[in-house]
Amino acid sequence: MDIIDKLKFEERNAVAEGLAMMTYIPSIGRALESGGVDKFIRIMSEEIKQLENIISQEEFDSFHDSIVKLIKKEIKAKDGKTLSHGQAQKPLNVFLKVYVDWASLPSLDKSCQIRKFLHVPLDSILMREIKNNFPDDYKRYVEANYALIRESHRKSRFYEEFGESGLLILIRPSDFSLSKLIFKEMYYAWQHCLRAIYPEKPVLLDVLWSTRRKYKEPKKKSEN
């Protein structure tokens, strides 16, 4: 095998690794441990091959859940703590958006098939925009499901530790911090909301993040 043939063989993996690095660093890299980017690159380059066999939303969600677990197991927050579900989903969802929706990988046909399965990258800007622009969907899918999640934890160790008032603070839909998005059920409450708003291509709603960042008023310099 000459050098050109070898490069052609390695190109797909190189693209996956490059996109993993480029999406991890700006999406959440500063909040996570030093060296986390190398771990994320390895995880994605090894696991992304599974996309070839996915043909349903259920299969994609199962694939997604397994990657989130790997990220939480292998990458820590900057303070050494275990990542929340909200923190772990961010680099993964940004990577998948770029890899599948923007780059049309792993192939044009497969990207067209699975694009509608993608999850929307969650962050405080997007979540706040959804609440403000789609209040009825927010109440139906996020607030209502958060109430059910709180009810399900009234017999758990969290209730024993924090009590009723603590549970209301711990599982609060208006708290948009990714570090507070601790349960998978909370994450999926948001994803179900986003899918209900635009089921044809939920990840389109991530443009709200881009436009909100673009037109955000600059902070005024302090007058001294």
C-alpha positions as CSV (number, residue, x, y, z in Angstrom):
1,M,0.0,0.0,0.0
2,D,1.6,3.3,-1.1
3,I,1.3,6.5,0.9
4,I,-1.7,7.9,-1.1
5,D,-3.7,4.6,-0.7
6,K,-2.9,4.7,3.0
7,L,-4.1,8.3,3.3
8,K,-7.3,7.4,1.6
9,F,-7.8,4.5,4.0
10,E,-7.2,6.7,7.1
11,E,-9.1,9.8,5.9
12,R,-12.5,9.0,7.4
13,N,-11.0,8.4,10.9
14,A,-8.9,11.5,10.5
15,V,-12.0,13.5,9.8
16,A,-13.8,12.1,12.8
17,E,-10.8,12.9,15.1
18,G,-10.5,16.4,13.7
19,L,-14.2,17.2,14.1
20,A,-14.1,15.7,17.7
21,M,-11.3,18.1,18.6
22,M,-12.9,21.1,16.9
23,T,-16.3,20.6,18.5
24,Y,-15.1,19.6,22.0
25,I,-12.9,22.6,22.8
26,P,-15.4,25.4,22.0
27,S,-18.5,23.6,23.2
28,I,-17.4,22.8,26.8
29,G,-13.7,22.1,26.8
30,R,-12.9,25.0,29.2
31,A,-15.2,23.5,31.9
32,L,-13.7,20.1,31.8
33,E,-10.4,18.5,32.9
34,S,-7.1,19.1,31.2
35,G,-6.6,16.3,28.6
36,G,-10.3,15.6,28.2
37,V,-10.1,16.5,24.5
38,D,-7.8,13.5,23.8
39,K,-10.2,11.2,25.7
40,F,-13.1,12.6,23.7
41,I,-11.3,12.1,20.4
42,R,-10.6,8.5,21.3
43,I,-14.2,7.8,22.3
44,M,-15.7,9.3,19.2
45,S,-13.2,7.7,16.8
46,E,-14.0,4.3,18.3
47,E,-17.7,4.6,18.7
48,I,-18.8,6.6,15.7
49,K,-18.7,3.4,13.5
50,Q,-21.9,2.3,15.2
51,L,-23.9,4.9,13.2
52,E,-23.7,2.7,10.1
53,N,-26.1,0.2,11.7
54,I,-28.6,2.6,13.2
55,I,-32.0,2.7,11.5
56,S,-34.4,4.0,14.1
57,Q,-34.8,6.7,16.8
58,E,-34.7,4.0,19.5
59,E,-31.4,2.6,18.2
60,F,-30.0,6.1,18.0
61,D,-31.1,7.0,21.6
62,S,-29.5,3.8,22.9
63,F,-26.3,4.6,21.0
64,H,-26.4,8.2,22.5
65,D,-27.0,6.9,26.0
66,S,-24.0,4.6,25.8
67,I,-21.7,7.4,24.6
68,V,-22.9,9.7,27.4
69,K,-22.1,7.0,29.9
70,L,-18.6,6.6,28.5
71,I,-18.0,10.3,28.6
72,K,-19.1,10.5,32.2
73,K,-16.9,7.6,33.1
74,E,-13.7,8.8,31.4
75,I,-13.9,12.6,31.5
76,K,-14.2,14.7,34.7
77,A,-15.1,18.3,35.3
78,K,-12.4,20.8,35.9
79,D,-12.9,20.5,39.7
80,G,-12.5,16.7,39.4
81,K,-16.2,15.9,39.9
82,T,-18.3,13.5,37.7
83,L,-20.0,15.2,34.8
84,S,-23.8,15.7,34.9
85,H,-25.8,14.3,32.0
86,G,-26.2,17.9,30.8
87,Q,-22.4,18.5,30.7
88,A,-21.7,15.1,29.0
89,Q,-24.2,15.6,26.2
90,K,-22.9,18.9,25.0
91,P,-19.7,17.9,23.2
92,L,-21.3,14.7,21.9
93,N,-24.3,16.5,20.4
94,V,-22.2,19.3,18.9
95,F,-19.9,16.7,17.3
96,L,-22.9,14.6,15.9
97,K,-24.5,17.8,14.5
98,V,-21.3,18.7,12.6
99,Y,-20.4,15.1,11.6
100,V,-23.9,14.0,10.4
101,D,-25.8,17.2,9.6
102,W,-23.1,19.5,8.3
103,A,-20.5,17.1,6.9
104,S,-23.0,14.4,5.7
105,L,-21.0,11.6,7.3
106,P,-20.5,8.6,7.5
107,S,-22.1,8.8,4.0
108,L,-24.6,10.9,2.2
109,D,-27.3,8.2,2.3
110,K,-26.7,7.3,5.9
111,S,-26.6,11.0,7.1
112,C,-29.9,11.6,5.3
113,Q,-31.4,8.6,7.1
114,I,-30.3,9.5,10.6
115,R,-30.3,13.3,10.5
116,K,-33.8,13.4,12.0
117,F,-32.7,11.2,14.9
118,L,-30.0,13.7,16.1
119,H,-30.4,15.3,19.5
120,V,-30.2,19.1,19.9
121,P,-27.1,20.3,21.9
122,L,-28.5,21.8,25.1
123,D,-27.1,24.8,26.8
124,S,-28.5,27.7,28.9
125,I,-28.9,30.0,25.9
126,L,-31.0,27.5,23.8
127,M,-33.1,26.4,26.8
128,R,-34.0,29.9,27.7
129,E,-34.9,30.7,24.1
130,I,-37.1,27.6,23.9
131,K,-38.9,28.7,27.1
132,N,-39.4,32.3,25.7
133,N,-40.3,31.4,22.1
134,F,-42.3,28.2,22.6
135,P,-44.0,28.6,26.1
136,D,-46.8,26.1,25.4
137,D,-44.4,23.3,24.4
138,Y,-42.1,24.2,27.3
139,K,-44.9,23.8,29.8
140,R,-46.3,20.6,28.2
141,Y,-43.0,18.8,27.8
142,V,-40.5,20.3,30.2
143,E,-42.4,21.6,33.2
144,A,-44.9,18.7,33.2
145,N,-42.2,16.1,32.9
146,Y,-40.0,17.7,35.5
147,A,-43.0,17.4,37.9
148,L,-43.3,13.7,37.1
149,I,-39.5,13.3,37.7
150,R,-39.8,15.0,41.1
151,E,-42.6,12.7,42.0
152,S,-40.6,9.6,41.0
153,H,-37.7,10.7,43.3
154,R,-39.9,11.2,46.4
155,K,-38.9,7.8,47.6
156,S,-35.2,8.0,46.6
157,R,-32.1,8.9,48.5
158,F,-32.2,12.4,47.0
159,Y,-35.5,13.0,48.8
160,E,-34.1,11.7,52.0
161,E,-31.1,13.9,51.7
162,F,-32.7,17.1,50.4
163,G,-36.4,16.9,51.4
164,E,-39.3,18.5,49.5
165,S,-37.8,22.0,49.2
166,G,-34.4,20.6,48.1
167,L,-36.1,18.4,45.5
168,L,-37.8,21.5,44.0
169,I,-34.5,23.2,43.7
170,L,-32.7,20.1,42.4
171,I,-35.2,19.3,39.7
172,R,-36.2,22.8,38.5
173,P,-37.0,23.4,34.8
174,S,-36.1,27.1,35.0
175,D,-32.6,26.3,36.1
176,F,-30.7,26.2,32.7
177,S,-27.3,25.3,34.0
178,L,-25.9,22.1,32.4
179,S,-24.4,21.1,35.7
180,K,-27.9,21.0,37.2
181,L,-29.2,18.7,34.4
182,I,-28.3,15.7,36.5
183,F,-30.9,13.0,35.4
184,K,-31.3,11.5,32.0
185,E,-35.0,11.9,32.3
186,M,-34.5,15.7,32.6
187,Y,-32.4,15.7,29.5
188,Y,-35.0,13.8,27.5
189,A,-37.8,16.1,28.7
190,W,-36.0,18.8,26.8
191,Q,-35.3,16.6,23.8
192,H,-39.0,15.5,23.6
193,C,-40.0,19.2,23.7
194,L,-37.6,20.1,20.9
195,R,-38.7,17.1,18.8
196,A,-42.3,18.1,19.2
197,I,-41.6,21.7,18.0
198,Y,-39.8,20.6,14.8
199,P,-39.9,16.8,14.3
200,E,-38.6,16.9,10.7
201,K,-35.2,18.1,11.9
202,P,-35.0,19.0,15.6
203,V,-31.3,20.0,15.4
204,L,-32.4,23.0,13.3
205,L,-33.5,24.6,16.6
206,D,-29.8,24.9,17.6
207,V,-29.7,27.9,15.2
208,L,-31.5,29.7,18.0
209,W,-28.2,29.4,19.9
210,S,-26.3,30.9,17.0
211,T,-28.6,33.8,16.4
212,R,-28.9,34.6,20.1
213,R,-25.1,34.7,20.4
214,K,-24.7,36.7,17.3
215,Y,-27.1,39.5,18.3
216,K,-26.3,39.5,22.0
217,E,-25.6,43.0,23.1
218,P,-22.0,43.5,24.2
219,K,-21.3,44.1,27.8
220,K,-20.8,47.8,28.7
221,K,-17.4,48.7,30.0
222,S,-17.4,49.8,33.6
223,E,-17.1,53.5,34.1
224,N,-14.3,54.3,36.5
